[in-house]
Amino acid sequence: MSPKTCPTPRIPQDQRNPREIESRLATGEIRRVRRSTYIPASPDAPDFTTHRTIREVLLRVVRTERLDGVVALETAALLHGGRALYEPAAVHLIVGWNAAGLRRASRRRPPNRPASRALGPRDRRRALGARPFIRHRYDLADSDIVELDGLRVTSLERTAEDCARFLPPNRALAVVDSLFAIAAGAGDRP
């Protein structure tokens, strides 16, 4: 994750006027990643590079805002040097049962976005799948947590186990196979 590949996640302070942000969003100049986090929009960029940029920006947010949680699943596999079948944009975090790490600045929702409870099953699934951070709530042993690039990440073994358990079979096979190759010493990138 180099500074050249990851754009600055926030708009500079002098451009944070809400009207300016809304007009830049409307013209497609910037794209909202999460509340108060934006990236420059590049409509001609392939999806996998856009997803990679979004994930790198979100990981920077986790690092700078010191959000509580342990990076897991495909996000952790990519940090370990593994591969994924698809480039994920969301960051998976494992949090405790009473975690207070993901703080919300305000409860106001944009007027054009309905509450997820008011949506039908398909639309609700789509809305929840578009979240930037996906939180999983279960306990982790201290031996299952390592630190990589200033982030708390699940260990290589725990990442392989979680991917095998929770991902769809085709995605799990790709991730677990690349993690086994790393564990066997086949190189940084199998």
Secondary structure by P-SEA (a helix, b strand, c coil): cccccccccccccccccaaaaaaaaaacccccccccccccccccccaaaaaaaaaaaaaaaaaaaccbbbbbcaaaaaaacccccccccbbbbbbcccccccccccccccccccccccccaaaaaaaaaaccbbbbbccccccccccccccccccaaaaaaaaaccccaaaaaaaaaaaaaaaacccccc
